[in-house]
C-alpha cells in the first residue's frame, strides 16, 4: 500500500490549534518541512537544556513534559494530548528546551525543524497567516474569559437553555450532561451541584432529557418571554 | 519644552498587551516606525472597507469600532480603551478594515504603518519576539480558562483566601471587594451573592476586613491544616 507521509502530516497540522487556520498552500509547505517520528513508551524525545531544534505536534499517543528539580525530583509540567503542539516556545525563546519530553505510551509525533520553520516565516504569506492565526486565537480566548468572568455558572446555564429552547416552560435536551458542562465552561461536578441547587429552590425540574422551568423564572432572569428558538 | 515623540510611543507600546513583552531594541524600532495622531470627538480614523494601512494603539481617549448593516443601522463591535491595539487583524487578514473607527472623545492614537511593521517582521529577532509574545499570551489565557472552568467561584474564593492567609481561622483582607472579584475571575455582584450564601450557611463571618472561617471548613475543602502563608 502506498503511504503518503505528507498527507498524514498535513492532516495532523490541520487538526492542531496552532496551525489549523493556515491556508492550504502554507499547510502543504509546513508538511513538506516536517518529518514523522515514532517514540517508544518511556523513550525521551528531548531533554531539558537540549538545543531546541524542532517544533512538535503529537499525532498519536501521549507525551509527558517534566522538569527536574535540584534534588532530582520530577515535576510534570503538562501531559500533551494528540493534536497539541509543544516545544514551540523554546524555539521562539532562548533556543533551549525548558522541559524534558518522554512518551507515556507508543507515540507518533510530527516534527518541524526550526530551520524549515524559520524559512517559512521568512515568507510573507506564511508569516501573515501564522500571525493572524495566533491573533485570532487570542481574540477567541479573551472573549471566552469575558464570558466566564461576566456570567456565573447559573447565568451561563440559563443562557444555554435559552439558546437551545428559548424562554419556554419546557426544554428537551438530548445532550449528555458532560457536554452541557463543557459548553457552559464548567466541570460536570459543578453542573451537578448547580442542578441540585436549582431543584431544591424549585427553579427547575429535570426528568430524563426534559427540563421544566418554573413560571416567571425567565422574566426574573431578564429574558424576553417567547424569544429565542423553540 | 523638548517633546520626545519616540519616548511617548515607546511608553504607549510598553503598556499594550500585544507589544509589551518585546525587547527594548524591538520596542524602539516599533516606536520609530510609528506616528502619533490626534482625533477629534466624532472624527473617523478609518471607514469599513478602507485599505488597512496601519495598526493602531489607543494612547488616550476612546474609539468606537462599528459595522454598518445593509439598512444603514450601526452595530458597535467594540469600545477600544487606552493601551489596546486595534485593526491588527485587518493587517494580517485581507488588508481591508472590517469595521469603521470613530473617536467617542478627543483621542490620541499611535499608528504603526503596515509597511514599517512588515519590515520589522522581516527581521528575525523582532519577528521571534513578537511571535513569542503572542504564544505566551495564548498560554496565559489558556491557563486562565482552565482555572475558571475547573474551579467554581466558591472554590476559587477559598483558594484565594488560602493563598492570602493559609488554612487559618481568620484572615485579614485589606483588598477592596472589587479587586478580590477580579482576582478570582468574577464580577462584584457574583462575589457578593457568594459571600451572602457562605454567610447564610455559616461557613464564614466577614466583618470589616476580617474574615472568620468556620471550624473544619479547610479540611472539608481539602486544604492541609496550617499550610500556606500565615
Contacts between the chains, C-beta under 8 A, distances in Angstrom:
chain1	res1	chain2	res2	distance
A	88	B	135	6.1
A	89	B	132	6.8
A	89	B	135	5.9
A	89	B	136	7.2
A	89	B	139	7.4
A	92	B	128	5.1
A	92	B	129	7.7
A	92	B	131	5.3
A	92	B	132	3.6
A	92	B	135	6.3
A	93	B	132	6.0
A	118	B	124	7.1
A	121	B	127	6.2
A	121	B	131	7.6
A	122	B	122	7.8
A	124	B	118	7.1
A	127	B	121	6.2
A	127	B	127	7.2
A	128	B	92	5.0
A	129	B	92	7.6
A	130	B	131	7.6
A	131	B	92	5.3
A	131	B	121	7.7
A	131	B	130	7.6
A	131	B	131	6.9
A	131	B	134	7.0
A	132	B	89	6.7
A	132	B	92	3.5
A	132	B	93	5.9
A	134	B	131	7.0
A	134	B	134	4.0
A	134	B	135	6.7
A	134	B	138	6.6
A	135	B	88	6.1
A	135	B	89	5.9
A	135	B	92	6.4
A	135	B	134	6.7
A	136	B	89	7.2
A	137	B	138	5.5
A	138	B	134	6.6
A	138	B	137	5.5
A	138	B	138	6.0
A	138	B	141	6.7
A	139	B	89	7.5
A	141	B	138	6.7
A	141	B	141	3.8
A	141	B	142	6.5
A	141	B	145	6.4
A	142	B	141	6.5
A	144	B	145	5.9
A	145	B	141	6.4
A	145	B	144	5.8
A	145	B	145	6.1
A	145	B	148	6.8
A	145	B	185	7.6
A	148	B	145	6.8
A	148	B	148	4.3
A	148	B	149	7.0
A	148	B	185	6.8
A	149	B	148	7.0
A	149	B	185	5.0
A	149	B	186	6.0
A	149	B	187	6.7
A	150	B	187	6.0
A	152	B	153	6.1
A	152	B	186	6.7
A	152	B	190	4.5
A	152	B	193	7.6
A	153	B	152	6.1
A	153	B	153	7.5
A	185	B	145	7.6
A	185	B	148	6.8
A	185	B	149	5.0
A	186	B	149	6.0
A	186	B	152	6.7
A	187	B	149	6.7
A	187	B	150	5.9
A	190	B	152	4.4
A	193	B	152	7.5
